[in-house]
């Protein structure tokens, strides 16, 4: 399919935003961000609520920009509200509802931090709700694509876990970068920061290897059936077109018939693989050195790798309708 910038921006930024908010919600739920009893008062450089507020703000910005891009991708953006009415049958509608519901615990956490920062039980409950809502939203996003049988590259067992893994990984990169830059504690290896850094180091290579396995799968099975398989006539012999169905490009051939050269795909896969795999190690070095600029550089590397991966996700997916056009 033709990879449009808006849909790539949506899946990359919203995945990172919900991953960041998921980790923040989980962090609040277990109480590590607010448990100041474990940290001597002399070591506090900045109020931890500041780091939490910055993470909330960045997560809100990423998800909002991503959702805005998804609306812009629609043919008639002013009618986007109608998508919410089809929740019984549409994963797109369910995703929209889950995305809106995610903003409720997010806003509640921000209010509690400002008005009642000592209400740790309330923050734990709201953090858990935020983590669950983020998980549900990314799950619905992945199901939009994995539930489409005509597109073999998406309709398989790898699409859903791939979205969840990459969302968690990109969110972890943002989480660590925010913690390092805001320096909530002068001792960087306290609380949730080392845990998430370890998570980054584990998730980076894991995501890269998972995508490599996915690429091998779609190469082996092929992206779309040929005319014989689509019509069921291949058992009688080779099926060929008598004449072209159209003399010029139409909407379907423009949107569904995008073809990426094999040599370009190989190069882009290598770029995505190494950027995703190596970015967390650059983040680890930034954490050891306590250098905020290095943390943002590592974050950019990881996000660039995910951007390339997501471009390939759309560019290498071909709809079965292309069998009609003999492509």
C-alpha positions in Angstrom: 0.0 0.0 0.0 1.1 3.6 -0.5 2.6 4.8 2.8 1.2 8.2 3.6 3.0 10.5 6.0 -0.1 11.1 8.2 -0.8 7.4 8.9 2.9 6.8 9.7 3.0 9.8 12.0 -0.1 8.5 13.7 1.1 5.0 14.4 4.6 6.1 15.4 3.7 9.0 17.7 0.6 7.6 19.2 2.4 4.3 19.9 5.2 6.2 21.6 2.8 8.4 23.6 0.7 5.5 24.8 3.8 3.6 25.6 5.2 6.5 27.7 1.8 7.0 29.5 1.6 3.2 30.1 5.0 3.1 31.8 4.2 6.3 33.8 0.8 4.8 34.9 2.5 1.6 35.9 5.2 3.5 37.7 2.5 5.5 39.6 0.5 2.3 40.3 3.5 0.6 42.1 4.4 3.9 43.8 8.0 4.2 42.9 7.8 7.8 41.6 6.1 9.1 44.7 7.8 7.0 47.3 10.2 9.6 48.6 10.9 7.7 51.8 13.5 5.7 50.0 15.5 8.8 48.9 17.3 11.0 51.4 16.0 14.5 51.2 19.5 15.9 50.4 19.7 13.9 47.2 16.6 15.4 45.7 17.5 17.8 42.9 13.9 18.4 41.5 10.5 17.6 42.9 9.5 14.2 41.4 6.1 15.7 40.5 7.9 17.9 38.0 9.2 14.8 36.1 5.8 13.2 36.3 4.2 16.4 34.9 6.6 16.6 32.1 6.0 13.0 31.2 2.3 13.6 31.2 2.6 16.6 29.0 4.9 14.8 26.5 2.6 11.8 26.4 -0.4 14.0 25.9 1.3 15.9 23.1 2.5 12.7 21.3 -0.9 11.0 21.5 -2.8 14.2 20.5 -0.5 14.8 17.5 -0.8 11.2 16.4 -4.6 11.2 16.7 -4.8 14.5 14.9 -2.7 13.0 12.0 -5.1 10.0 11.9 -8.1 12.4 11.5 -6.3 14.3 8.8 -5.8 11.0 7.0 -9.6 10.5 6.6 -11.2 11.5 3.4 -13.6 13.8 5.2 -12.1 14.8 8.6 -15.2 16.7 9.7 -17.1 13.4 9.8 -14.6 11.7 12.1 -17.0 11.8 15.0 -19.2 9.3 13.2 -16.6 6.6 13.7 -17.5 6.4 17.4 -20.9 5.0 16.6 -19.6 1.8 15.0 -17.9 0.3 18.1 -19.8 -3.0 17.8 -18.1 -4.0 14.5 -15.2 -1.6 13.9 -11.8 -1.7 15.6 -11.3 1.9 14.3 -14.3 3.0 16.4 -13.1 1.0 19.4 -9.7 2.6 19.1 -11.2 6.1 19.1 -13.3 5.4 22.2 -10.3 3.9 24.0 -8.2 6.9 23.0 -10.7 9.4 24.4 -11.1 7.4 27.6 -7.3 7.5 28.1 -7.5 11.2 28.6 -9.7 10.9 31.6 -7.2 9.3 34.0 -4.5 11.4 32.5 -6.3 14.6 33.3 -7.2 13.3 36.8 -3.6 12.5 37.5 -2.6 16.1 36.6 -5.3 17.5 38.8 -4.4 15.3 41.8 -0.7 16.2 41.4 -1.5 19.9 41.6 -4.2 19.9 44.2 -3.5 16.8 46.4 0.0 15.5 45.7 0.0 13.5 49.0 -2.9 11.3 47.8 -0.8 8.4 46.9 -3.6 5.9 46.9 -5.6 7.9 44.4 -2.5 8.2 42.2 -2.0 4.5 42.3 -5.5 3.8 41.2 -5.4 6.5 38.5 -2.0 5.2 37.3 -3.4 1.7 36.9 -6.4 3.0 35.0 -4.1 4.9 32.7 -1.9 1.9 32.0 -5.0 -0.2 31.2 -6.5 2.4 28.9 -3.2 2.8 27.0 -2.9 -0.9 26.5 -6.5 -1.1 25.2 -5.9 1.7 22.8 -2.8 0.2 21.2 -4.4 -3.2 21.1 -7.3 -1.7 19.1 -4.9 0.1 16.8 -3.1 -3.2 16.0 -6.4 -5.0 15.4 -7.4 -2.5 12.8 -4.7 -3.9 10.6 -4.4 -7.5 11.8 -8.2 -8.1 11.2 -7.9 -7.5 7.4 -7.7 -10.9 5.6 -7.1 -9.3 2.1 -3.7 -8.0 3.3 -1.5 -11.0 4.1 1.3 -8.9 5.4 -1.0 -7.6 8.2 -3.4 -10.5 8.8 -1.0 -12.7 10.8 0.0 -13.5 14.3 2.9 -11.0 14.3 1.1 -7.7 13.8 -0.5 -7.4 17.2 2.5 -8.3 19.4 4.6 -6.1 17.1 2.5 -3.0 17.8 2.5 -3.7 21.5 6.3 -4.3 21.6 7.2 -1.3 19.6 4.8 0.9 21.5 6.3 -0.2 24.8 9.9 0.2 23.5 9.4 3.7 22.1 7.6 4.7 25.3 10.5 3.4 27.4 12.9 5.5 25.3 10.8 8.6 26.0 10.4 7.7 29.7 14.2 7.3 30.3 14.9 10.5 28.3 12.5 12.5 30.4 13.8 11.1 33.6 17.4 11.9 32.7 16.7 15.4 31.4 14.5 16.4 34.3 16.9 14.7 36.8 14.2 14.1 39.4 16.9 12.6 41.6 20.6 13.4 41.5 21.1 9.7 41.9 20.0 8.5 38.4 19.9 4.8 39.4 17.1 5.1 41.9 13.5 4.0 41.5 12.0 3.4 38.1 14.9 4.8 36.0 17.2 1.8 36.1 14.3 -0.6 35.6 13.2 1.2 32.4 16.8 1.5 31.1 17.1 -2.3 31.5 13.8 -2.7 29.8 15.0 -0.5 26.9 18.2 -2.6 26.6 16.1 -5.8 26.5 13.3 -4.5 24.2 15.6 -2.9 21.6 17.2 -6.1 20.3 14.0 -8.1 21.0 12.0 -5.7 18.7 14.6 -5.8 16.0 14.7 -9.6 16.0 10.9 -9.8 16.1 10.7 -7.5 13.0 13.3 -9.6 11.3 11.2 -12.7 11.9 8.1 -10.8 10.6 10.0 -9.8 7.4 11.0 -13.4 6.8 7.3 -14.4 7.2 5.9 -12.0 4.6 8.7 -12.8 2.2 7.9 -16.5 2.5 4.1 -16.3 2.1 4.0 -13.5 -0.4 2.0 -10.3 0.1 -1.0 -10.9 -2.2 -2.4 -13.8 -4.3 -2.0 -13.9 -8.0 -5.0 -14.0 -10.3 -5.1 -17.8 -10.3 -5.2 -18.1 -6.5 -7.7 -15.2 -6.2 -10.2 -16.8 -8.6 -9.5 -20.4 -7.6 -8.7 -21.3 -11.2 -5.0 -22.0 -10.6 -5.8 -25.7 -10.3 -6.8 -25.8 -14.0 -3.5 -24.2 -15.1 -1.9 -20.8 -15.4 -4.4 -17.9 -15.4 -3.5 -14.9 -17.5 -5.3 -11.6 -18.3 -7.0 -11.3 -21.7 -6.6 -7.5 -21.5 -5.9 -4.8 -19.0 -9.0 -3.8 -16.9 -8.0 -0.1 -17.1 -6.0 1.9 -19.4 -4.8 4.4 -16.8 -4.2 4.5 -13.0 -7.3 4.7 -10.8 -7.7 5.1 -7.0 -7.2 1.4 -6.2 -4.0 1.1 -8.2 -2.7 4.3 -6.8 -3.4 3.4 -3.1 -3.1 -0.4 -3.1 -0.6 -1.0 -5.8 2.5 0.6 -4.4 5.6 -1.5 -5.1 8.9 -1.2 -3.2 12.0 -2.5 -5.0 13.6 -5.5 -3.3 17.0 -3.9 -3.0 15.5 -0.8 -1.4 13.5 -2.9 1.0 16.7 -4.8 2.1 18.5 -1.5 2.8 15.6 0.0 4.7 15.2 -3.1 6.8 18.8 -3.1 7.7 18.6 0.6 8.8 15.5 0.0 10.9 17.0 -3.2 12.4 20.2 -1.5 13.6 18.7 1.7 14.7 16.0 -0.1 16.8 18.6 -2.5 18.2 21.3 -0.1 19.1 19.4 3.0 20.3 18.9 1.7 23.9 22.7 1.2 24.4 23.2 4.8 23.5 20.5 5.6 26.0 22.3 3.5 28.6 25.6 5.4 28.0 23.7 8.7 28.3 22.3 7.5 31.7 25.7 6.6 33.0 27.1 9.9 32.0 24.1 11.9 33.1 24.1 13.8 29.8 20.6 15.0 28.7 21.7 15.8 25.1 23.0 12.3 24.7 19.6 10.9 25.9 17.7 12.9 23.3 20.2 11.7 20.6 19.5 8.1 21.6 15.8 8.8 21.5 16.0 10.2 18.0 17.9 7.2 16.8 15.3 4.8 18.2 12.3 6.8 16.9 13.9 7.1 13.4 14.3 3.3 13.4 10.6 2.9 14.3 9.6 5.4 11.6 11.5 3.5 8.9 10.0 0.2 10.2 6.5 1.6 10.1 7.0 3.0 6.6 8.0 -0.5 5.5 5.0 -1.9 7.3 2.7 0.0 4.9 4.9 0.0 1.8 5.3 -3.8 1.7 1.6 -4.6 2.3 -0.3 -5.3 -0.9 -4.1 -5.7 -1.0 -5.6 -8.8 -2.7 -7.5 -6.6 -5.1 -4.2 -6.1 -7.0 -4.7 -9.6 -8.4 -7.5 -8.2 -10.5 -5.0 -5.8 -12.1 -2.4 -8.5 -12.6 0.1 -7.0 -10.2 
